Amino acid sequence: MTTRHIHAMVWDLRRAMLKKEEFESARLMDFDFRQRIRATRLLARDLSLEESDLVRDTAALEEKGLIDLATALTGRDRQDISERYAQCFAKARQELVAEIGDPTPYRLG
């Protein structure tokens, strides 16, 4: 085997690994975003809020910001909202795993 062929094989392996990393990262980010949206919808329902009031800000706000917003909209205790959100987040994960599968990265080989 010539050196040229070895370099071509190494380059292909590198490219395959980068493509896999990109695919897995996108898949995991998609799952995470779906989980946050679903958890926010569940929280809004639990608090009897209009879902769109919380969901539209999900992309811009981190968990703390969403909890602060829900606290302001409801006038409830922040700790209570935080605990409810954690429960909704866990339920959202269970539902998504049942619907689209476990987000654990696929192993090569």
Phi and psi in radians as a Rosetta constraint file:
Dihedral C 1 N 2 CA 2 C 2 CIRCULARHARMONIC -1.485 0.35
Dihedral N 2 CA 2 C 2 N 3 CIRCULARHARMONIC 2.862 0.35
Dihedral C 2 N 3 CA 3 C 3 CIRCULARHARMONIC -1.077 0.35
Dihedral N 3 CA 3 C 3 N 4 CIRCULARHARMONIC -0.602 0.35
Dihedral C 3 N 4 CA 4 C 4 CIRCULARHARMONIC -1.061 0.35
Dihedral N 4 CA 4 C 4 N 5 CIRCULARHARMONIC -0.725 0.35
Dihedral C 4 N 5 CA 5 C 5 CIRCULARHARMONIC -1.198 0.35
Dihedral N 5 CA 5 C 5 N 6 CIRCULARHARMONIC -0.645 0.35
Dihedral C 5 N 6 CA 6 C 6 CIRCULARHARMONIC -1.117 0.35
Dihedral N 6 CA 6 C 6 N 7 CIRCULARHARMONIC -0.779 0.35
Dihedral C 6 N 7 CA 7 C 7 CIRCULARHARMONIC -1.076 0.35
Dihedral N 7 CA 7 C 7 N 8 CIRCULARHARMONIC -0.681 0.35
Dihedral C 7 N 8 CA 8 C 8 CIRCULARHARMONIC -1.130 0.35
Dihedral N 8 CA 8 C 8 N 9 CIRCULARHARMONIC -0.689 0.35
Dihedral C 8 N 9 CA 9 C 9 CIRCULARHARMONIC -1.181 0.35
Dihedral N 9 CA 9 C 9 N 10 CIRCULARHARMONIC -0.730 0.35
Dihedral C 9 N 10 CA 10 C 10 CIRCULARHARMONIC -1.132 0.35
Dihedral N 10 CA 10 C 10 N 11 CIRCULARHARMONIC -0.752 0.35
Dihedral C 10 N 11 CA 11 C 11 CIRCULARHARMONIC -1.081 0.35
Dihedral N 11 CA 11 C 11 N 12 CIRCULARHARMONIC -0.753 0.35
Dihedral C 11 N 12 CA 12 C 12 CIRCULARHARMONIC -1.108 0.35
Dihedral N 12 CA 12 C 12 N 13 CIRCULARHARMONIC -0.710 0.35
Dihedral C 12 N 13 CA 13 C 13 CIRCULARHARMONIC -1.119 0.35
Dihedral N 13 CA 13 C 13 N 14 CIRCULARHARMONIC -0.762 0.35
Dihedral C 13 N 14 CA 14 C 14 CIRCULARHARMONIC -1.060 0.35
Dihedral N 14 CA 14 C 14 N 15 CIRCULARHARMONIC -0.801 0.35
Dihedral C 14 N 15 CA 15 C 15 CIRCULARHARMONIC -1.115 0.35
Dihedral N 15 CA 15 C 15 N 16 CIRCULARHARMONIC -0.699 0.35
Dihedral C 15 N 16 CA 16 C 16 CIRCULARHARMONIC -1.116 0.35
Dihedral N 16 CA 16 C 16 N 17 CIRCULARHARMONIC -0.715 0.35
Dihedral C 16 N 17 CA 17 C 17 CIRCULARHARMONIC -1.171 0.35
Dihedral N 17 CA 17 C 17 N 18 CIRCULARHARMONIC -0.698 0.35
Dihedral C 17 N 18 CA 18 C 18 CIRCULARHARMONIC -1.138 0.35
Dihedral N 18 CA 18 C 18 N 19 CIRCULARHARMONIC -0.701 0.35
Dihedral C 18 N 19 CA 19 C 19 CIRCULARHARMONIC -1.133 0.35
Dihedral N 19 CA 19 C 19 N 20 CIRCULARHARMONIC -0.724 0.35
Dihedral C 19 N 20 CA 20 C 20 CIRCULARHARMONIC -1.109 0.35
Dihedral N 20 CA 20 C 20 N 21 CIRCULARHARMONIC -0.773 0.35
Dihedral C 20 N 21 CA 21 C 21 CIRCULARHARMONIC -1.056 0.35
Dihedral N 21 CA 21 C 21 N 22 CIRCULARHARMONIC -0.747 0.35
Dihedral C 21 N 22 CA 22 C 22 CIRCULARHARMONIC -1.112 0.35
Dihedral N 22 CA 22 C 22 N 23 CIRCULARHARMONIC -0.773 0.35
Dihedral C 22 N 23 CA 23 C 23 CIRCULARHARMONIC -1.086 0.35
Dihedral N 23 CA 23 C 23 N 24 CIRCULARHARMONIC -0.838 0.35
Dihedral C 23 N 24 CA 24 C 24 CIRCULARHARMONIC -1.126 0.35
Dihedral N 24 CA 24 C 24 N 25 CIRCULARHARMONIC -0.728 0.35
Dihedral C 24 N 25 CA 25 C 25 CIRCULARHARMONIC -1.082 0.35
Dihedral N 25 CA 25 C 25 N 26 CIRCULARHARMONIC -0.785 0.35
Dihedral C 25 N 26 CA 26 C 26 CIRCULARHARMONIC -1.112 0.35
Dihedral N 26 CA 26 C 26 N 27 CIRCULARHARMONIC -0.725 0.35
Dihedral C 26 N 27 CA 27 C 27 CIRCULARHARMONIC -1.121 0.35
Dihedral N 27 CA 27 C 27 N 28 CIRCULARHARMONIC -0.756 0.35
Dihedral C 27 N 28 CA 28 C 28 CIRCULARHARMONIC -1.203 0.35
Dihedral N 28 CA 28 C 28 N 29 CIRCULARHARMONIC -0.682 0.35
Dihedral C 28 N 29 CA 29 C 29 CIRCULARHARMONIC -1.146 0.35
Dihedral N 29 CA 29 C 29 N 30 CIRCULARHARMONIC -0.667 0.35
Dihedral C 29 N 30 CA 30 C 30 CIRCULARHARMONIC -1.091 0.35
Dihedral N 30 CA 30 C 30 N 31 CIRCULARHARMONIC -0.791 0.35
Dihedral C 30 N 31 CA 31 C 31 CIRCULARHARMONIC -1.083 0.35
Dihedral N 31 CA 31 C 31 N 32 CIRCULARHARMONIC -0.786 0.35
Dihedral C 31 N 32 CA 32 C 32 CIRCULARHARMONIC -1.051 0.35
Dihedral N 32 CA 32 C 32 N 33 CIRCULARHARMONIC -0.766 0.35
Dihedral C 32 N 33 CA 33 C 33 CIRCULARHARMONIC -1.148 0.35
Dihedral N 33 CA 33 C 33 N 34 CIRCULARHARMONIC -0.772 0.35
Dihedral C 33 N 34 CA 34 C 34 CIRCULARHARMONIC -1.037 0.35
Dihedral N 34 CA 34 C 34 N 35 CIRCULARHARMONIC -0.707 0.35
Dihedral C 34 N 35 CA 35 C 35 CIRCULARHARMONIC -1.126 0.35
Dihedral N 35 CA 35 C 35 N 36 CIRCULARHARMONIC -0.767 0.35
Dihedral C 35 N 36 CA 36 C 36 CIRCULARHARMONIC -1.106 0.35
Dihedral N 36 CA 36 C 36 N 37 CIRCULARHARMONIC -0.751 0.35
Dihedral C 36 N 37 CA 37 C 37 CIRCULARHARMONIC -1.097 0.35
Dihedral N 37 CA 37 C 37 N 38 CIRCULARHARMONIC -0.844 0.35
Dihedral C 37 N 38 CA 38 C 38 CIRCULARHARMONIC -1.107 0.35
Dihedral N 38 CA 38 C 38 N 39 CIRCULARHARMONIC -0.745 0.35
Dihedral C 38 N 39 CA 39 C 39 CIRCULARHARMONIC -1.085 0.35
Dihedral N 39 CA 39 C 39 N 40 CIRCULARHARMONIC -0.682 0.35
Dihedral C 39 N 40 CA 40 C 40 CIRCULARHARMONIC -1.166 0.35
Dihedral N 40 CA 40 C 40 N 41 CIRCULARHARMONIC -0.713 0.35
Dihedral C 40 N 41 CA 41 C 41 CIRCULARHARMONIC -1.088 0.35
Dihedral N 41 CA 41 C 41 N 42 CIRCULARHARMONIC -0.776 0.35
Dihedral C 41 N 42 CA 42 C 42 CIRCULARHARMONIC -1.085 0.35
Dihedral N 42 CA 42 C 42 N 43 CIRCULARHARMONIC -0.710 0.35
Dihedral C 42 N 43 CA 43 C 43 CIRCULARHARMONIC -1.121 0.35
Dihedral N 43 CA 43 C 43 N 44 CIRCULARHARMONIC -0.781 0.35
Dihedral C 43 N 44 CA 44 C 44 CIRCULARHARMONIC -1.027 0.35
Dihedral N 44 CA 44 C 44 N 45 CIRCULARHARMONIC -0.772 0.35
Dihedral C 44 N 45 CA 45 C 45 CIRCULARHARMONIC -1.094 0.35
Dihedral N 45 CA 45 C 45 N 46 CIRCULARHARMONIC -0.754 0.35
Dihedral C 45 N 46 CA 46 C 46 CIRCULARHARMONIC -1.082 0.35
Dihedral N 46 CA 46 C 46 N 47 CIRCULARHARMONIC -0.596 0.35
Dihedral C 46 N 47 CA 47 C 47 CIRCULARHARMONIC -1.656 0.35
Dihedral N 47 CA 47 C 47 N 48 CIRCULARHARMONIC 0.074 0.35
Dihedral C 47 N 48 CA 48 C 48 CIRCULARHARMONIC 1.013 0.35
Dihedral N 48 CA 48 C 48 N 49 CIRCULARHARMONIC 0.723 0.35
Dihedral C 48 N 49 CA 49 C 49 CIRCULARHARMONIC -1.803 0.35
Dihedral N 49 CA 49 C 49 N 50 CIRCULARHARMONIC 2.758 0.35
Dihedral C 49 N 50 CA 50 C 50 CIRCULARHARMONIC -1.188 0.35
Dihedral N 50 CA 50 C 50 N 51 CIRCULARHARMONIC 2.158 0.35
Dihedral C 50 N 51 CA 51 C 51 CIRCULARHARMONIC -0.973 0.35
Dihedral N 51 CA 51 C 51 N 52 CIRCULARHARMONIC -0.711 0.35
Dihedral C 51 N 52 CA 52 C 52 CIRCULARHARMONIC -1.116 0.35
Dihedral N 52 CA 52 C 52 N 53 CIRCULARHARMONIC -0.434 0.35
Dihedral C 52 N 53 CA 53 C 53 CIRCULARHARMONIC -1.098 0.35
Dihedral N 53 CA 53 C 53 N 54 CIRCULARHARMONIC -0.609 0.35
Dihedral C 53 N 54 CA 54 C 54 CIRCULARHARMONIC -1.664 0.35
Dihedral N 54 CA 54 C 54 N 55 CIRCULARHARMONIC -0.739 0.35
Dihedral C 54 N 55 CA 55 C 55 CIRCULARHARMONIC -1.120 0.35
Dihedral N 55 CA 55 C 55 N 56 CIRCULARHARMONIC -0.647 0.35
Dihedral C 55 N 56 CA 56 C 56 CIRCULARHARMONIC -1.088 0.35
Dihedral N 56 CA 56 C 56 N 57 CIRCULARHARMONIC -0.407 0.35
Dihedral C 56 N 57 CA 57 C 57 CIRCULARHARMONIC -1.690 0.35
Dihedral N 57 CA 57 C 57 N 58 CIRCULARHARMONIC 0.028 0.35
Dihedral C 57 N 58 CA 58 C 58 CIRCULARHARMONIC -1.068 0.35
Dihedral N 58 CA 58 C 58 N 59 CIRCULARHARMONIC -0.685 0.35
Dihedral C 58 N 59 CA 59 C 59 CIRCULARHARMONIC -1.217 0.35
Dihedral N 59 CA 59 C 59 N 60 CIRCULARHARMONIC -0.529 0.35
Dihedral C 59 N 60 CA 60 C 60 CIRCULARHARMONIC -1.575 0.35
Dihedral N 60 CA 60 C 60 N 61 CIRCULARHARMONIC -0.443 0.35
Dihedral C 60 N 61 CA 61 C 61 CIRCULARHARMONIC -1.898 0.35
Dihedral N 61 CA 61 C 61 N 62 CIRCULARHARMONIC 2.517 0.35
Dihedral C 61 N 62 CA 62 C 62 CIRCULARHARMONIC -1.398 0.35
Dihedral N 62 CA 62 C 62 N 63 CIRCULARHARMONIC 3.099 0.35
Dihedral C 62 N 63 CA 63 C 63 CIRCULARHARMONIC -0.946 0.35
Dihedral N 63 CA 63 C 63 N 64 CIRCULARHARMONIC -0.788 0.35
Dihedral C 63 N 64 CA 64 C 64 CIRCULARHARMONIC -1.024 0.35
Dihedral N 64 CA 64 C 64 N 65 CIRCULARHARMONIC -0.756 0.35
Dihedral C 64 N 65 CA 65 C 65 CIRCULARHARMONIC -1.130 0.35
Dihedral N 65 CA 65 C 65 N 66 CIRCULARHARMONIC -0.700 0.35
Dihedral C 65 N 66 CA 66 C 66 CIRCULARHARMONIC -1.133 0.35
Dihedral N 66 CA 66 C 66 N 67 CIRCULARHARMONIC -0.705 0.35
Dihedral C 66 N 67 CA 67 C 67 CIRCULARHARMONIC -1.150 0.35
Dihedral N 67 CA 67 C 67 N 68 CIRCULARHARMONIC -0.732 0.35
Dihedral C 67 N 68 CA 68 C 68 CIRCULARHARMONIC -1.082 0.35
Dihedral N 68 CA 68 C 68 N 69 CIRCULARHARMONIC -0.742 0.35
Dihedral C 68 N 69 CA 69 C 69 CIRCULARHARMONIC -1.102 0.35
Dihedral N 69 CA 69 C 69 N 70 CIRCULARHARMONIC -0.808 0.35
Dihedral C 69 N 70 CA 70 C 70 CIRCULARHARMONIC -1.099 0.35
Dihedral N 70 CA 70 C 70 N 71 CIRCULARHARMONIC -0.653 0.35
Dihedral C 70 N 71 CA 71 C 71 CIRCULARHARMONIC -1.100 0.35
Dihedral N 71 CA 71 C 71 N 72 CIRCULARHARMONIC -0.778 0.35
Dihedral C 71 N 72 CA 72 C 72 CIRCULARHARMONIC -1.151 0.35
Dihedral N 72 CA 72 C 72 N 73 CIRCULARHARMONIC -0.692 0.35
Dihedral C 72 N 73 CA 73 C 73 CIRCULARHARMONIC -1.235 0.35
Dihedral N 73 CA 73 C 73 N 74 CIRCULARHARMONIC -0.510 0.35
Dihedral C 73 N 74 CA 74 C 74 CIRCULARHARMONIC -1.814 0.35
Dihedral N 74 CA 74 C 74 N 75 CIRCULARHARMONIC -0.423 0.35
Dihedral C 74 N 75 CA 75 C 75 CIRCULARHARMONIC 1.303 0.35
Dihedral N 75 CA 75 C 75 N 76 CIRCULARHARMONIC 0.212 0.35
Dihedral C 75 N 76 CA 76 C 76 CIRCULARHARMONIC -1.482 0.35
Dihedral N 76 CA 76 C 76 N 77 CIRCULARHARMONIC 2.956 0.35
Dihedral C 76 N 77 CA 77 C 77 CIRCULARHARMONIC -1.123 0.35
Dihedral N 77 CA 77 C 77 N 78 CIRCULARHARMONIC 2.333 0.35
Dihedral C 77 N 78 CA 78 C 78 CIRCULARHARMONIC -1.074 0.35
Dihedral N 78 CA 78 C 78 N 79 CIRCULARHARMONIC -0.676 0.35
Dihedral C 78 N 79 CA 79 C 79 CIRCULARHARMONIC -1.085 0.35
Dihedral N 79 CA 79 C 79 N 80 CIRCULARHARMONIC -0.721 0.35
Dihedral C 79 N 80 CA 80 C 80 CIRCULARHARMONIC -1.083 0.35
Dihedral N 80 CA 80 C 80 N 81 CIRCULARHARMONIC -0.794 0.35
Dihedral C 80 N 81 CA 81 C 81 CIRCULARHARMONIC -1.099 0.35
Dihedral N 81 CA 81 C 81 N 82 CIRCULARHARMONIC -0.733 0.35
Dihedral C 81 N 82 CA 82 C 82 CIRCULARHARMONIC -1.081 0.35
Dihedral N 82 CA 82 C 82 N 83 CIRCULARHARMONIC -0.762 0.35
Dihedral C 82 N 83 CA 83 C 83 CIRCULARHARMONIC -1.149 0.35
Dihedral N 83 CA 83 C 83 N 84 CIRCULARHARMONIC -0.713 0.35
Dihedral C 83 N 84 CA 84 C 84 CIRCULARHARMONIC -1.112 0.35
Dihedral N 84 CA 84 C 84 N 85 CIRCULARHARMONIC -0.715 0.35
Dihedral C 84 N 85 CA 85 C 85 CIRCULARHARMONIC -1.107 0.35
Dihedral N 85 CA 85 C 85 N 86 CIRCULARHARMONIC -0.728 0.35
Dihedral C 85 N 86 CA 86 C 86 CIRCULARHARMONIC -1.061 0.35
Dihedral N 86 CA 86 C 86 N 87 CIRCULARHARMONIC -0.710 0.35
Dihedral C 86 N 87 CA 87 C 87 CIRCULARHARMONIC -1.147 0.35
Dihedral N 87 CA 87 C 87 N 88 CIRCULARHARMONIC -0.746 0.35
Dihedral C 87 N 88 CA 88 C 88 CIRCULARHARMONIC -1.128 0.35
Dihedral N 88 CA 88 C 88 N 89 CIRCULARHARMONIC -0.658 0.35
Dihedral C 88 N 89 CA 89 C 89 CIRCULARHARMONIC -1.121 0.35
Dihedral N 89 CA 89 C 89 N 90 CIRCULARHARMONIC -0.744 0.35
Dihedral C 89 N 90 CA 90 C 90 CIRCULARHARMONIC -1.158 0.35
Dihedral N 90 CA 90 C 90 N 91 CIRCULARHARMONIC -0.728 0.35
Dihedral C 90 N 91 CA 91 C 91 CIRCULARHARMONIC -1.136 0.35
Dihedral N 91 CA 91 C 91 N 92 CIRCULARHARMONIC -0.708 0.35
Dihedral C 91 N 92 CA 92 C 92 CIRCULARHARMONIC -1.055 0.35
Dihedral N 92 CA 92 C 92 N 93 CIRCULARHARMONIC -0.719 0.35
Dihedral C 92 N 93 CA 93 C 93 CIRCULARHARMONIC -1.092 0.35
Dihedral N 93 CA 93 C 93 N 94 CIRCULARHARMONIC -0.804 0.35
Dihedral C 93 N 94 CA 94 C 94 CIRCULARHARMONIC -1.027 0.35
Dihedral N 94 CA 94 C 94 N 95 CIRCULARHARMONIC -0.788 0.35
Dihedral C 94 N 95 CA 95 C 95 CIRCULARHARMONIC -1.104 0.35
Dihedral N 95 CA 95 C 95 N 96 CIRCULARHARMONIC -0.786 0.35
Dihedral C 95 N 96 CA 96 C 96 CIRCULARHARMONIC -1.162 0.35
Dihedral N 96 CA 96 C 96 N 97 CIRCULARHARMONIC -0.696 0.35
Dihedral C 96 N 97 CA 97 C 97 CIRCULARHARMONIC -1.074 0.35
Dihedral N 97 CA 97 C 97 N 98 CIRCULARHARMONIC -0.703 0.35
Dihedral C 97 N 98 CA 98 C 98 CIRCULARHARMONIC -1.152 0.35
Dihedral N 98 CA 98 C 98 N 99 CIRCULARHARMONIC -0.609 0.35
Dihedral C 98 N 99 CA 99 C 99 CIRCULARHARMONIC -1.446 0.35
Dihedral N 99 CA 99 C 99 N 100 CIRCULARHARMONIC -0.840 0.35
Dihedral C 99 N 100 CA 100 C 100 CIRCULARHARMONIC -2.089 0.35
Dihedral N 100 CA 100 C 100 N 101 CIRCULARHARMONIC -0.019 0.35
Dihedral C 100 N 101 CA 101 C 101 CIRCULARHARMONIC 1.759 0.35
Dihedral N 101 CA 101 C 101 N 102 CIRCULARHARMONIC 2.918 0.35
Dihedral C 101 N 102 CA 102 C 102 CIRCULARHARMONIC -1.217 0.35
Dihedral N 102 CA 102 C 102 N 103 CIRCULARHARMONIC 2.344 0.35
Dihedral C 102 N 103 CA 103 C 103 CIRCULARHARMONIC -1.416 0.35
Dihedral N 103 CA 103 C 103 N 104 CIRCULARHARMONIC 0.047 0.35
Dihedral C 103 N 104 CA 104 C 104 CIRCULARHARMONIC -0.958 0.35
Dihedral N 104 CA 104 C 104 N 105 CIRCULARHARMONIC 2.298 0.35
Dihedral C 104 N 105 CA 105 C 105 CIRCULARHARMONIC -1.006 0.35
Dihedral N 105 CA 105 C 105 N 106 CIRCULARHARMONIC 2.523 0.35
Dihedral C 105 N 106 CA 106 C 106 CIRCULARHARMONIC -1.315 0.35
Dihedral N 106 CA 106 C 106 N 107 CIRCULARHARMONIC 2.450 0.35
Dihedral C 106 N 107 CA 107 C 107 CIRCULARHARMONIC -1.593 0.35
Dihedral N 107 CA 107 C 107 N 108 CIRCULARHARMONIC 2.569 0.35
Dihedral C 107 N 108 CA 108 C 108 CIRCULARHARMONIC -1.408 0.35
Dihedral N 108 CA 108 C 108 N 109 CIRCULARHARMONIC 2.413 0.35
